[in-house]
């Protein structure tokens, strides 16, 4: 459950950060908030790697990879060293797609907990 929460908070922090980048320059407090959300997620994901069942871990891995991909884009954009095709707009688009992955992870977690029947 904590993994779900922290992944969602990291996704929300990325969303907030990208909107700041689009509207104005990023202040240190905004970067620190993003890094704190990333750190919390990293810790939860590390724990999940040891105890989560395979189906949950597969979904969590997809979410983790997507979050780290967007985070990398954000940092490159902040340094003004984007890879070809990377813009704030493309990062926002990729970040928005993470919500579907989060729903799939949550569903796998709910199935594992026995809260929701398998489809």
PAZA-153863 format. One record per atom (N, C-alpha, C): atom name; residue number from 1; x, z, y; residue in one letter. Coordinates in Angstrom, 3 decimals. Layout:
# residues N
{a = CA, k = NUM, xx = X, zz = Z, yy = Y, r = A};
...
//
This chain:
# residues 119
{a = N, k = 1, xx = 0.822, zz = 0.000, yy = -1.193, r = X};
{a = CA, k = 1, xx = 0.000, zz = 0.000, yy = 0.000, r = X};
{a = C, k = 1, xx = 0.865, zz = 0.000, yy = 1.255, r = X};
{a = N, k = 2, xx = 1.966, zz = 0.736, yy = 1.208, r = X};
{a = CA, k = 2, xx = 2.846, zz = 0.757, yy = 2.366, r = X};
{a = C, k = 2, xx = 3.481, zz = -0.612, yy = 2.593, r = X};
{a = N, k = 3, xx = 3.767, zz = -1.334, yy = 1.506, r = X};
{a = CA, k = 3, xx = 4.324, zz = -2.675, yy = 1.637, r = X};
{a = C, k = 3, xx = 3.336, zz = -3.580, yy = 2.369, r = X};
{a = N, k = 4, xx = 2.075, zz = -3.509, yy = 2.008, r = X};
{a = CA, k = 4, xx = 1.053, zz = -4.305, yy = 2.677, r = X};
{a = C, k = 4, xx = 1.019, zz = -3.970, yy = 4.169, r = X};
{a = N, k = 5, xx = 0.998, zz = -2.678, yy = 4.474, r = X};
{a = CA, k = 5, xx = 0.953, zz = -2.245, yy = 5.870, r = X};
{a = C, k = 5, xx = 2.171, zz = -2.732, yy = 6.649, r = X};
{a = N, k = 6, xx = 3.367, zz = -2.515, yy = 6.098, r = X};
{a = CA, k = 6, xx = 4.577, zz = -2.868, yy = 6.825, r = X};
{a = C, k = 6, xx = 4.758, zz = -4.384, yy = 6.947, r = X};
{a = N, k = 7, xx = 4.332, zz = -5.137, yy = 5.952, r = X};
{a = CA, k = 7, xx = 4.392, zz = -6.594, yy = 6.048, r = X};
{a = C, k = 7, xx = 3.451, zz = -7.092, yy = 7.141, r = X};
{a = N, k = 8, xx = 2.266, zz = -6.508, yy = 7.202, r = X};
{a = CA, k = 8, xx = 1.310, zz = -6.880, yy = 8.253, r = X};
{a = C, k = 8, xx = 1.831, zz = -6.481, yy = 9.632, r = X};
{a = N, k = 9, xx = 2.467, zz = -5.324, yy = 9.725, r = X};
{a = CA, k = 9, xx = 3.010, zz = -4.893, yy = 11.015, r = X};
{a = C, k = 9, xx = 4.179, zz = -5.775, yy = 11.444, r = X};
{a = N, k = 10, xx = 5.005, zz = -6.206, yy = 10.507, r = X};
{a = CA, k = 10, xx = 6.097, zz = -7.122, yy = 10.827, r = X};
{a = C, k = 10, xx = 5.526, zz = -8.466, yy = 11.292, r = X};
{a = N, k = 11, xx = 4.501, zz = -8.939, yy = 10.607, r = X};
{a = CA, k = 11, xx = 3.856, zz = -10.197, yy = 11.009, r = X};
{a = C, k = 11, xx = 3.268, zz = -10.075, yy = 12.404, r = X};
{a = N, k = 12, xx = 2.606, zz = -8.981, yy = 12.680, r = X};
{a = CA, k = 12, xx = 2.026, zz = -8.752, yy = 14.002, r = X};
{a = C, k = 12, xx = 3.124, zz = -8.653, yy = 15.061, r = X};
{a = N, k = 13, xx = 4.215, zz = -7.981, yy = 14.738, r = X};
{a = CA, k = 13, xx = 5.333, zz = -7.863, yy = 15.681, r = X};
{a = C, k = 13, xx = 5.938, zz = -9.233, yy = 15.979, r = X};
{a = N, k = 14, xx = 6.058, zz = -10.075, yy = 14.956, r = X};
{a = CA, k = 14, xx = 6.557, zz = -11.437, yy = 15.184, r = X};
{a = C, k = 14, xx = 5.601, zz = -12.207, yy = 16.100, r = X};
{a = N, k = 15, xx = 4.320, zz = -12.082, yy = 15.841, r = X};
{a = CA, k = 15, xx = 3.314, zz = -12.755, yy = 16.661, r = X};
{a = C, k = 15, xx = 3.433, zz = -12.318, yy = 18.119, r = X};
{a = N, k = 16, xx = 3.492, zz = -11.009, yy = 18.329, r = X};
{a = CA, k = 16, xx = 3.604, zz = -10.456, yy = 19.681, r = X};
{a = C, k = 16, xx = 4.882, zz = -10.956, yy = 20.353, r = X};
{a = N, k = 17, xx = 5.975, zz = -10.939, yy = 19.612, r = X};
{a = CA, k = 17, xx = 7.274, zz = -11.354, yy = 20.146, r = X};
{a = C, k = 17, xx = 7.256, zz = -12.838, yy = 20.544, r = X};
{a = N, k = 18, xx = 6.667, zz = -13.653, yy = 19.701, r = X};
{a = CA, k = 18, xx = 6.598, zz = -15.080, yy = 20.012, r = X};
{a = C, k = 18, xx = 5.757, zz = -15.343, yy = 21.262, r = X};
{a = N, k = 19, xx = 4.704, zz = -14.590, yy = 21.433, r = X};
{a = CA, k = 19, xx = 3.892, zz = -14.750, yy = 22.643, r = X};
{a = C, k = 19, xx = 4.677, zz = -14.321, yy = 23.880, r = X};
{a = N, k = 20, xx = 5.461, zz = -13.274, yy = 23.760, r = X};
{a = CA, k = 20, xx = 6.318, zz = -12.862, yy = 24.878, r = X};
{a = C, k = 20, xx = 7.306, zz = -13.970, yy = 25.202, r = X};
{a = N, k = 21, xx = 7.921, zz = -14.552, yy = 24.164, r = X};
{a = CA, k = 21, xx = 8.900, zz = -15.619, yy = 24.373, r = X};
{a = C, k = 21, xx = 8.282, zz = -16.815, yy = 25.077, r = X};
{a = N, k = 22, xx = 7.023, zz = -17.070, yy = 24.773, r = X};
{a = CA, k = 22, xx = 6.341, zz = -18.218, yy = 25.385, r = X};
{a = C, k = 22, xx = 6.014, zz = -17.949, yy = 26.852, r = X};
{a = N, k = 23, xx = 5.763, zz = -16.682, yy = 27.193, r = X};
{a = CA, k = 23, xx = 5.293, zz = -16.338, yy = 28.530, r = X};
{a = C, k = 23, xx = 6.385, zz = -15.898, yy = 29.499, r = X};
{a = N, k = 24, xx = 7.442, zz = -15.268, yy = 28.972, r = X};
{a = CA, k = 24, xx = 8.488, zz = -14.744, yy = 29.853, r = X};
{a = C, k = 24, xx = 9.738, zz = -14.456, yy = 29.024, r = X};
{a = N, k = 25, xx = 10.771, zz = -13.987, yy = 29.702, r = X};
{a = CA, k = 25, xx = 11.990, zz = -13.645, yy = 28.965, r = X};
{a = C, k = 25, xx = 11.775, zz = -12.348, yy = 28.193, r = X};
{a = N, k = 26, xx = 12.465, zz = -12.251, yy = 27.097, r = X};
{a = CA, k = 26, xx = 12.323, zz = -11.108, yy = 26.200, r = X};
{a = C, k = 26, xx = 13.181, zz = -9.957, yy = 26.716, r = X};
{a = N, k = 27, xx = 12.563, zz = -8.798, yy = 26.827, r = X};
{a = CA, k = 27, xx = 13.290, zz = -7.600, yy = 27.234, r = X};
{a = C, k = 27, xx = 13.793, zz = -6.875, yy = 26.003, r = X};
{a = N, k = 28, xx = 14.746, zz = -5.996, yy = 26.213, r = X};
{a = CA, k = 28, xx = 15.363, zz = -5.277, yy = 25.097, r = X};
{a = C, k = 28, xx = 14.346, zz = -4.473, yy = 24.295, r = X};
{a = N, k = 29, xx = 13.372, zz = -3.884, yy = 24.967, r = X};
{a = CA, k = 29, xx = 12.361, zz = -3.079, yy = 24.263, r = X};
{a = C, k = 29, xx = 11.570, zz = -3.930, yy = 23.273, r = X};
{a = N, k = 30, xx = 11.276, zz = -5.168, yy = 23.635, r = X};
{a = CA, k = 30, xx = 10.540, zz = -6.060, yy = 22.737, r = X};
{a = C, k = 30, xx = 11.386, zz = -6.411, yy = 21.517, r = X};
{a = N, k = 31, xx = 12.662, zz = -6.662, yy = 21.736, r = X};
{a = CA, k = 31, xx = 13.558, zz = -6.972, yy = 20.617, r = X};
{a = C, k = 31, xx = 13.709, zz = -5.771, yy = 19.697, r = X};
{a = N, k = 32, xx = 13.792, zz = -4.579, yy = 20.274, r = X};
{a = CA, k = 32, xx = 13.904, zz = -3.368, yy = 19.467, r = X};
{a = C, k = 32, xx = 12.646, zz = -3.141, yy = 18.630, r = X};
{a = N, k = 33, xx = 11.470, zz = -3.389, yy = 19.213, r = X};
{a = CA, k = 33, xx = 10.217, zz = -3.223, yy = 18.473, r = X};
{a = C, k = 33, xx = 10.163, zz = -4.181, yy = 17.286, r = X};
{a = N, k = 34, xx = 10.600, zz = -5.415, yy = 17.503, r = X};
{a = CA, k = 34, xx = 10.620, zz = -6.397, yy = 16.415, r = X};
{a = C, k = 34, xx = 11.596, zz = -5.961, yy = 15.323, r = X};
{a = N, k = 35, xx = 12.770, zz = -5.505, yy = 15.732, r = X};
{a = CA, k = 35, xx = 13.766, zz = -5.088, yy = 14.743, r = X};
{a = C, k = 35, xx = 13.308, zz = -3.856, yy = 13.963, r = X};
{a = N, k = 36, xx = 12.591, zz = -2.950, yy = 14.608, r = X};
{a = CA, k = 36, xx = 12.055, zz = -1.781, yy = 13.901, r = X};
{a = C, k = 36, xx = 11.027, zz = -2.203, yy = 12.854, r = X};
{a = N, k = 37, xx = 10.167, zz = -3.145, yy = 13.204, r = X};
{a = CA, k = 37, xx = 9.172, zz = -3.639, yy = 12.247, r = X};
{a = C, k = 37, xx = 9.860, zz = -4.345, yy = 11.085, r = X};
{a = N, k = 38, xx = 10.901, zz = -5.102, yy = 11.382, r = X};
{a = CA, k = 38, xx = 11.652, zz = -5.779, yy = 10.323, r = X};
{a = C, k = 38, xx = 12.304, zz = -4.759, yy = 9.394, r = X};
{a = N, k = 39, xx = 12.895, zz = -3.720, yy = 9.974, r = X};
{a = CA, k = 39, xx = 13.549, zz = -2.690, yy = 9.171, r = X};
{a = C, k = 39, xx = 12.583, zz = -1.947, yy = 8.269, r = X};
{a = N, k = 40, xx = 11.411, zz = -1.616, yy = 8.798, r = X};
{a = CA, k = 40, xx = 10.400, zz = -0.922, yy = 7.993, r = X};
{a = C, k = 40, xx = 9.963, zz = -1.793, yy = 6.819, r = X};
{a = N, k = 41, xx = 9.758, zz = -3.080, yy = 7.116, r = X};
{a = CA, k = 41, xx = 9.361, zz = -3.993, yy = 6.039, r = X};
{a = C, k = 41, xx = 10.470, zz = -4.124, yy = 4.999, r = X};
{a = N, k = 42, xx = 11.698, zz = -4.251, yy = 5.454, r = X};
{a = CA, k = 42, xx = 12.831, zz = -4.370, yy = 4.522, r = X};
{a = C, k = 42, xx = 12.876, zz = -3.180, yy = 3.572, r = X};
{a = N, k = 43, xx = 12.678, zz = -1.976, yy = 4.118, r = X};
{a = CA, k = 43, xx = 12.705, zz = -0.775, yy = 3.283, r = X};
{a = C, k = 43, xx = 11.585, zz = -0.790, yy = 2.247, r = X};
{a = N, k = 44, xx = 10.371, zz = -1.159, yy = 2.647, r = X};
{a = CA, k = 44, xx = 9.233, zz = -1.192, yy = 1.716, r = X};
{a = C, k = 44, xx = 9.433, zz = -2.274, yy = 0.662, r = X};
{a = N, k = 45, xx = 9.933, zz = -3.423, yy = 1.084, r = X};
{a = CA, k = 45, xx = 10.157, zz = -4.499, yy = 0.131, r = X};
{a = C, k = 45, xx = 11.215, zz = -4.092, yy = -0.899, r = X};
{a = N, k = 46, xx = 12.258, zz = -3.395, yy = -0.449, r = X};
{a = CA, k = 46, xx = 13.297, zz = -2.913, yy = -1.373, r = X};
{a = C, k = 46, xx = 12.702, zz = -1.986, yy = -2.423, r = X};
{a = N, k = 47, xx = 11.803, zz = -1.120, yy = -1.989, r = X};
{a = CA, k = 47, xx = 11.133, zz = -0.217, yy = -2.932, r = X};
{a = C, k = 47, xx = 10.260, zz = -1.012, yy = -3.908, r = X};
{a = N, k = 48, xx = 9.524, zz = -1.980, yy = -3.387, r = X};
{a = CA, k = 48, xx = 8.633, zz = -2.778, yy = -4.230, r = X};
{a = C, k = 48, xx = 9.415, zz = -3.545, yy = -5.293, r = X};
{a = N, k = 49, xx = 10.616, zz = -3.980, yy = -4.966, r = X};
{a = CA, k = 49, xx = 11.428, zz = -4.704, yy = -5.937, r = X};
{a = C, k = 49, xx = 11.695, zz = -3.874, yy = -7.189, r = X};
{a = N, k = 50, xx = 11.662, zz = -2.574, yy = -7.049, r = X};
{a = CA, k = 50, xx = 11.954, zz = -1.693, yy = -8.176, r = X};
{a = C, k = 50, xx = 10.702, zz = -1.267, yy = -8.950, r = X};
{a = N, k = 51, xx = 9.527, zz = -1.268, yy = -8.306, r = X};
{a = CA, k = 51, xx = 8.363, zz = -0.685, yy = -8.974, r = X};
{a = C, k = 51, xx = 7.140, zz = -1.597, yy = -9.067, r = X};
{a = N, k = 52, xx = 7.102, zz = -2.655, yy = -8.302, r = X};
{a = CA, k = 52, xx = 5.908, zz = -3.504, yy = -8.295, r = X};
{a = C, k = 52, xx = 5.836, zz = -4.369, yy = -9.555, r = X};
{a = N, k = 53, xx = 4.627, zz = -4.584, yy = -10.067, r = X};
{a = CA, k = 53, xx = 4.472, zz = -5.499, yy = -11.206, r = X};
{a = C, k = 53, xx = 4.838, zz = -6.931, yy = -10.791, r = X};
{a = N, k = 54, xx = 5.124, zz = -7.755, yy = -11.773, r = X};
{a = CA, k = 54, xx = 5.630, zz = -9.104, yy = -11.505, r = X};
{a = C, k = 54, xx = 4.746, zz = -9.922, yy = -10.563, r = X};
{a = N, k = 55, xx = 3.439, zz = -9.912, yy = -10.764, r = X};
{a = CA, k = 55, xx = 2.547, zz = -10.712, yy = -9.920, r = X};
{a = C, k = 55, xx = 2.598, zz = -10.243, yy = -8.468, r = X};
{a = N, k = 56, xx = 2.580, zz = -8.955, yy = -8.256, r = X};
{a = CA, k = 56, xx = 2.668, zz = -8.414, yy = -6.896, r = X};
{a = C, k = 56, xx = 4.023, zz = -8.750, yy = -6.295, r = X};
{a = N, k = 57, xx = 5.076, zz = -8.587, yy = -7.074, r = X};
{a = CA, k = 57, xx = 6.413, zz = -8.871, yy = -6.567, r = X};
{a = C, k = 57, xx = 6.588, zz = -10.345, yy = -6.218, r = X};
{a = N, k = 58, xx = 5.985, zz = -11.231, yy = -6.992, r = X};
{a = CA, k = 58, xx = 6.068, zz = -12.662, yy = -6.682, r = X};
{a = C, k = 58, xx = 5.438, zz = -12.955, yy = -5.318, r = X};
{a = N, k = 59, xx = 4.278, zz = -12.379, yy = -5.073, r = X};
{a = CA, k = 59, xx = 3.603, zz = -12.570, yy = -3.778, r = X};
{a = C, k = 59, xx = 4.381, zz = -11.900, yy = -2.657, r = X};
{a = N, k = 60, xx = 4.899, zz = -10.707, yy = -2.915, r = X};
{a = CA, k = 60, xx = 5.675, zz = -9.988, yy = -1.900, r = X};
{a = C, k = 60, xx = 6.943, zz = -10.759, yy = -1.543, r = X};
{a = N, k = 61, xx = 7.551, zz = -11.397, yy = -2.528, r = X};
{a = CA, k = 61, xx = 8.755, zz = -12.193, yy = -2.293, r = X};
{a = C, k = 61, xx = 8.450, zz = -13.382, yy = -1.382, r = X};
{a = N, k = 62, xx = 7.318, zz = -14.033, yy = -1.611, r = X};
{a = CA, k = 62, xx = 6.916, zz = -15.152, yy = -0.745, r = X};
{a = C, k = 62, xx = 6.745, zz = -14.685, yy = 0.696, r = X};
{a = N, k = 63, xx = 6.080, zz = -13.553, yy = 0.863, r = X};
{a = CA, k = 63, xx = 5.872, zz = -12.997, yy = 2.200, r = X};
{a = C, k = 63, xx = 7.209, zz = -12.642, yy = 2.833, r = X};
{a = N, k = 64, xx = 8.064, zz = -11.976, yy = 2.082, r = X};
{a = CA, k = 64, xx = 9.366, zz = -11.567, yy = 2.599, r = X};
{a = C, k = 64, xx = 10.187, zz = -12.767, yy = 3.060, r = X};
{a = N, k = 65, xx = 10.226, zz = -13.808, yy = 2.241, r = X};
{a = CA, k = 65, xx = 10.989, zz = -15.001, yy = 2.603, r = X};
{a = C, k = 65, xx = 10.426, zz = -15.660, yy = 3.859, r = X};
{a = N, k = 66, xx = 9.110, zz = -15.748, yy = 3.961, r = X};
{a = CA, k = 66, xx = 8.482, zz = -16.364, yy = 5.134, r = X};
{a = C, k = 66, xx = 8.748, zz = -15.546, yy = 6.392, r = X};
{a = N, k = 67, xx = 8.637, zz = -14.231, yy = 6.282, r = X};
{a = CA, k = 67, xx = 8.901, zz = -13.374, yy = 7.440, r = X};
{a = C, k = 67, xx = 10.342, zz = -13.509, yy = 7.905, r = X};
{a = N, k = 68, xx = 11.269, zz = -13.512, yy = 6.970, r = X};
{a = CA, k = 68, xx = 12.679, zz = -13.640, yy = 7.339, r = X};
{a = C, k = 68, xx = 12.994, zz = -15.020, yy = 7.917, r = X};
{a = N, k = 69, xx = 12.298, zz = -16.035, yy = 7.450, r = X};
{a = CA, k = 69, xx = 12.487, zz = -17.377, yy = 8.001, r = X};
{a = C, k = 69, xx = 12.060, zz = -17.415, yy = 9.468, r = X};
{a = N, k = 70, xx = 10.897, zz = -16.870, yy = 9.772, r = X};
{a = CA, k = 70, xx = 10.427, zz = -16.860, yy = 11.154, r = X};
{a = C, k = 70, xx = 11.325, zz = -15.973, yy = 12.009, r = X};
{a = N, k = 71, xx = 11.719, zz = -14.823, yy = 11.481, r = X};
{a = CA, k = 71, xx = 12.609, zz = -13.931, yy = 12.219, r = X};
{a = C, k = 71, xx = 13.903, zz = -14.669, yy = 12.583, r = X};
{a = N, k = 72, xx = 14.458, zz = -15.412, yy = 11.644, r = X};
{a = CA, k = 72, xx = 15.664, zz = -16.191, yy = 11.910, r = X};
{a = C, k = 72, xx = 15.438, zz = -17.217, yy = 13.006, r = X};
{a = N, k = 73, xx = 14.300, zz = -17.885, yy = 12.968, r = X};
{a = CA, k = 73, xx = 13.975, zz = -18.849, yy = 14.019, r = X};
{a = C, k = 73, xx = 13.901, zz = -18.165, yy = 15.378, r = X};
{a = N, k = 74, xx = 13.236, zz = -17.028, yy = 15.410, r = X};
{a = CA, k = 74, xx = 13.096, zz = -16.279, yy = 16.664, r = X};
{a = C, k = 74, xx = 14.467, zz = -15.932, yy = 17.224, r = X};
{a = N, k = 75, xx = 15.335, zz = -15.423, yy = 16.395, r = X};
{a = CA, k = 75, xx = 16.662, zz = -15.023, yy = 16.868, r = X};
{a = C, k = 75, xx = 17.477, zz = -16.230, yy = 17.346, r = X};
{a = N, k = 76, xx = 17.371, zz = -17.354, yy = 16.626, r = X};
{a = CA, k = 76, xx = 18.086, zz = -18.555, yy = 17.075, r = X};
{a = C, k = 76, xx = 17.532, zz = -19.045, yy = 18.412, r = X};
{a = N, k = 77, xx = 16.210, zz = -18.990, yy = 18.565, r = X};
{a = CA, k = 77, xx = 15.598, zz = -19.398, yy = 19.829, r = X};
{a = C, k = 77, xx = 16.025, zz = -18.471, yy = 20.964, r = X};
{a = N, k = 78, xx = 16.101, zz = -17.190, yy = 20.696, r = X};
{a = CA, k = 78, xx = 16.556, zz = -16.247, yy = 21.723, r = X};
{a = C, k = 78, xx = 17.989, zz = -16.543, yy = 22.159, r = X};
{a = N, k = 79, xx = 18.837, zz = -16.932, yy = 21.225, r = X};
{a = CA, k = 79, xx = 20.238, zz = -17.260, yy = 21.536, r = X};
{a = C, k = 79, xx = 20.371, zz = -18.665, yy = 22.121, r = X};
{a = N, k = 80, xx = 19.247, zz = -19.370, yy = 22.168, r = X};
{a = CA, k = 80, xx = 19.211, zz = -20.768, yy = 22.611, r = X};
{a = C, k = 80, xx = 20.096, zz = -21.641, yy = 21.735, r = X};
{a = N, k = 81, xx = 20.018, zz = -21.362, yy = 20.417, r = X};
{a = CA, k = 81, xx = 20.751, zz = -22.128, yy = 19.405, r = X};
{a = C, k = 81, xx = 19.815, zz = -22.546, yy = 18.277, r = X};
{a = N, k = 82, xx = 18.672, zz = -23.173, yy = 18.611, r = X};
{a = CA, k = 82, xx = 17.727, zz = -23.529, yy = 17.547, r = X};
{a = C, k = 82, xx = 18.270, zz = -24.633, yy = 16.645, r = X};
{a = N, k = 83, xx = 17.790, zz = -24.621, yy = 15.414, r = X};
{a = CA, k = 83, xx = 18.085, zz = -25.722, yy = 14.512, r = X};
{a = C, k = 83, xx = 17.179, zz = -26.887, yy = 14.905, r = X};
{a = N, k = 84, xx = 17.493, zz = -28.100, yy = 14.458, r = X};
{a = CA, k = 84, xx = 16.661, zz = -29.250, yy = 14.827, r = X};
{a = C, k = 84, xx = 15.181, zz = -29.008, yy = 14.513, r = X};
{a = N, k = 85, xx = 14.337, zz = -29.260, yy = 15.498, r = X};
{a = CA, k = 85, xx = 12.895, zz = -29.116, yy = 15.327, r = X};
{a = C, k = 85, xx = 12.358, zz = -27.727, yy = 15.589, r = X};
{a = N, k = 86, xx = 13.220, zz = -26.745, yy = 15.788, r = X};
{a = CA, k = 86, xx = 12.759, zz = -25.388, yy = 16.039, r = X};
{a = C, k = 86, xx = 12.417, zz = -25.187, yy = 17.511, r = X};
{a = N, k = 87, xx = 11.180, zz = -24.790, yy = 17.741, r = X};
{a = CA, k = 87, xx = 10.713, zz = -24.451, yy = 19.078, r = X};
{a = C, k = 87, xx = 9.850, zz = -23.200, yy = 18.947, r = X};
{a = N, k = 88, xx = 9.498, zz = -22.615, yy = 20.062, r = X};
{a = CA, k = 88, xx = 8.593, zz = -21.471, yy = 20.008, r = X};
{a = C, k = 88, xx = 7.280, zz = -21.908, yy = 19.365, r = X};
{a = N, k = 89, xx = 6.809, zz = -23.105, yy = 19.695, r = X};
{a = CA, k = 89, xx = 5.543, zz = -23.595, yy = 19.136, r = X};
{a = C, k = 89, xx = 5.615, zz = -23.749, yy = 17.618, r = X};
{a = N, k = 90, xx = 6.721, zz = -24.273, yy = 17.087, r = X};
{a = CA, k = 90, xx = 6.817, zz = -24.422, yy = 15.628, r = X};
{a = C, k = 90, xx = 6.951, zz = -23.062, yy = 14.953, r = X};
{a = N, k = 91, xx = 7.628, zz = -22.121, yy = 15.599, r = X};
{a = CA, k = 91, xx = 7.744, zz = -20.778, yy = 15.035, r = X};
{a = C, k = 91, xx = 6.376, zz = -20.094, yy = 15.001, r = X};
{a = N, k = 92, xx = 5.581, zz = -20.295, yy = 16.039, r = X};
{a = CA, k = 92, xx = 4.229, zz = -19.724, yy = 16.074, r = X};
{a = C, k = 92, xx = 3.390, zz = -20.295, yy = 14.939, r = X};
{a = N, k = 93, xx = 3.518, zz = -21.588, yy = 14.699, r = X};
{a = CA, k = 93, xx = 2.749, zz = -22.236, yy = 13.632, r = X};
{a = C, k = 93, xx = 3.143, zz = -21.679, yy = 12.263, r = X};
{a = N, k = 94, xx = 4.442, zz = -21.565, yy = 12.014, r = X};
{a = CA, k = 94, xx = 4.911, zz = -21.048, yy = 10.724, r = X};
{a = C, k = 94, xx = 4.507, zz = -19.590, yy = 10.566, r = X};
{a = N, k = 95, xx = 4.589, zz = -18.816, yy = 11.646, r = X};
{a = CA, k = 95, xx = 4.205, zz = -17.406, yy = 11.592, r = X};
{a = C, k = 95, xx = 2.732, zz = -17.264, yy = 11.265, r = X};
{a = N, k = 96, xx = 1.896, zz = -18.119, yy = 11.817, r = X};
{a = CA, k = 96, xx = 0.449, zz = -18.046, yy = 11.560, r = X};
{a = C, k = 96, xx = 0.135, zz = -18.282, yy = 10.085, r = X};
{a = N, k = 97, xx = 0.937, zz = -19.074, yy = 9.411, r = X};
{a = CA, k = 97, xx = 0.715, zz = -19.372, yy = 7.997, r = X};
{a = C, k = 97, xx = 0.989, zz = -18.163, yy = 7.099, r = X};
{a = N, k = 98, xx = 1.715, zz = -17.186, yy = 7.611, r = X};
{a = CA, k = 98, xx = 2.046, zz = -16.003, yy = 6.811, r = X};
{a = C, k = 98, xx = 0.793, zz = -15.200, yy = 6.487, r = X};
{a = N, k = 99, xx = -0.231, zz = -15.253, yy = 7.342, r = X};
{a = CA, k = 99, xx = -1.447, zz = -14.475, yy = 7.086, r = X};
{a = C, k = 99, xx = -2.080, zz = -14.836, yy = 5.750, r = X};
{a = N, k = 100, xx = -2.043, zz = -16.113, yy = 5.369, r = X};
{a = CA, k = 100, xx = -2.583, zz = -16.513, yy = 4.061, r = X};
{a = C, k = 100, xx = -1.768, zz = -15.897, yy = 2.918, r = X};
{a = N, k = 101, xx = -0.458, zz = -15.849, yy = 3.100, r = X};
{a = CA, k = 101, xx = 0.402, zz = -15.242, yy = 2.085, r = X};
{a = C, k = 101, xx = 0.128, zz = -13.740, yy = 1.984, r = X};
{a = N, k = 102, xx = -0.108, zz = -13.107, yy = 3.106, r = X};
{a = CA, k = 102, xx = -0.440, zz = -11.679, yy = 3.106, r = X};
{a = C, k = 102, xx = -1.746, zz = -11.413, yy = 2.363, r = X};
{a = N, k = 103, xx = -2.734, zz = -12.285, yy = 2.563, r = X};
{a = CA, k = 103, xx = -4.006, zz = -12.123, yy = 1.844, r = X};
{a = C, k = 103, xx = -3.797, zz = -12.248, yy = 0.342, r = X};
{a = N, k = 104, xx = -2.973, zz = -13.211, yy = -0.073, r = X};
{a = CA, k = 104, xx = -2.694, zz = -13.390, yy = -1.498, r = X};
{a = C, k = 104, xx = -1.957, zz = -12.171, yy = -2.066, r = X};
{a = N, k = 105, xx = -1.021, zz = -11.619, yy = -1.297, r = X};
{a = CA, k = 105, xx = -0.309, zz = -10.424, yy = -1.743, r = X};
{a = C, k = 105, xx = -1.264, zz = -9.241, yy = -1.857, r = X};
{a = N, k = 106, xx = -2.125, zz = -9.089, yy = -0.870, r = X};
{a = CA, k = 106, xx = -3.097, zz = -7.987, yy = -0.904, r = X};
{a = C, k = 106, xx = -4.025, zz = -8.115, yy = -2.110, r = X};
{a = N, k = 107, xx = -4.458, zz = -9.326, yy = -2.415, r = X};
{a = CA, k = 107, xx = -5.322, zz = -9.550, yy = -3.571, r = X};
{a = C, k = 107, xx = -4.607, zz = -9.165, yy = -4.860, r = X};
{a = N, k = 108, xx = -3.341, zz = -9.561, yy = -4.987, r = X};
{a = CA, k = 108, xx = -2.564, zz = -9.196, yy = -6.181, r = X};
{a = C, k = 108, xx = -2.414, zz = -7.683, yy = -6.282, r = X};
{a = N, k = 109, xx = -2.206, zz = -7.029, yy = -5.173, r = X};
{a = CA, k = 109, xx = -2.079, zz = -5.572, yy = -5.166, r = X};
{a = C, k = 109, xx = -3.392, zz = -4.907, yy = -5.572, r = X};
{a = N, k = 110, xx = -4.497, zz = -5.411, yy = -5.049, r = X};
{a = CA, k = 110, xx = -5.810, zz = -4.845, yy = -5.373, r = X};
{a = C, k = 110, xx = -6.132, zz = -5.042, yy = -6.863, r = X};
{a = N, k = 111, xx = -5.761, zz = -6.196, yy = -7.407, r = X};
{a = CA, k = 111, xx = -5.963, zz = -6.423, yy = -8.846, r = X};
{a = C, k = 111, xx = -5.138, zz = -5.426, yy = -9.649, r = X};
{a = N, k = 112, xx = -3.889, zz = -5.241, yy = -9.253, r = X};
{a = CA, k = 112, xx = -3.021, zz = -4.308, yy = -9.967, r = X};
{a = C, k = 112, xx = -3.563, zz = -2.879, yy = -9.914, r = X};
{a = N, k = 113, xx = -4.130, zz = -2.506, yy = -8.786, r = X};
{a = CA, k = 113, xx = -4.693, zz = -1.154, yy = -8.643, r = X};
{a = C, k = 113, xx = -6.042, zz = -0.996, yy = -9.328, r = X};
{a = N, k = 114, xx = -6.628, zz = -2.116, yy = -9.778, r = X};
{a = CA, k = 114, xx = -7.910, zz = -2.065, yy = -10.422, r = X};
{a = C, k = 114, xx = -9.074, zz = -1.953, yy = -9.434, r = X};
{a = N, k = 115, xx = -8.817, zz = -2.218, yy = -8.174, r = X};
{a = CA, k = 115, xx = -9.851, zz = -2.145, yy = -7.136, r = X};
{a = C, k = 115, xx = -10.729, zz = -3.395, yy = -7.165, r = X};
{a = N, k = 116, xx = -10.117, zz = -4.542, yy = -7.504, r = X};
{a = CA, k = 116, xx = -10.803, zz = -5.811, yy = -7.551, r = X};
{a = C, k = 116, xx = -10.593, zz = -6.437, yy = -8.924, r = X};
{a = N, k = 117, xx = -11.633, zz = -6.974, yy = -9.497, r = X};
{a = CA, k = 117, xx = -11.539, zz = -7.629, yy = -10.803, r = X};
{a = C, k = 117, xx = -10.754, zz = -8.932, yy = -10.680, r = X};
{a = N, k = 118, xx = -10.091, zz = -9.318, yy = -11.741, r = X};
{a = CA, k = 118, xx = -9.385, zz = -10.596, yy = -11.776, r = X};
{a = C, k = 118, xx = -10.394, zz = -11.732, yy = -11.658, r = X};
{a = N, k = 119, xx = -10.034, zz = -12.786, yy = -10.948, r = X};
{a = CA, k = 119, xx = -10.927, zz = -13.933, yy = -10.779, r = X};
{a = C, k = 119, xx = -10.760, zz = -14.917, yy = -11.906, r = X};
//
